[in-house]
Amino acid sequence: IADGVLAEFVERAGGELPQGQPDAPRLIEGLDRLHRLDGRACPLPVWRLHADQDPIAPLAMADASFAGMNVVERRVRPSTDHLSPLAAPHACADLIRVALEALS
């Protein structure tokens, strides 16, 4: 993966590249998994958290991606990033708590 492509993605996503070289094999493996992933066949419940101005996956695209899935809750937060776990860890933790309570 070209360093420039990775740097542009991370910048657009609203993050920063970590120090050092990326773990290219692990990154390629993760991208391949994302490419093959089709969660529409998954019957499990889904709790979603999305930034309303996500530059990588706009809200309409994300909604289409989750169409037909068992979405229990969809939360949209005001932000321009793609990295909710880094940009909004408290919002992520809160939604995880809600999901765990619902599943227990």
Beta strands, then each sheet from edge to edge (+ up, - down):
strand 1: 46-51
strand 2: 71-77
sheet 1: 1+ 2+
end
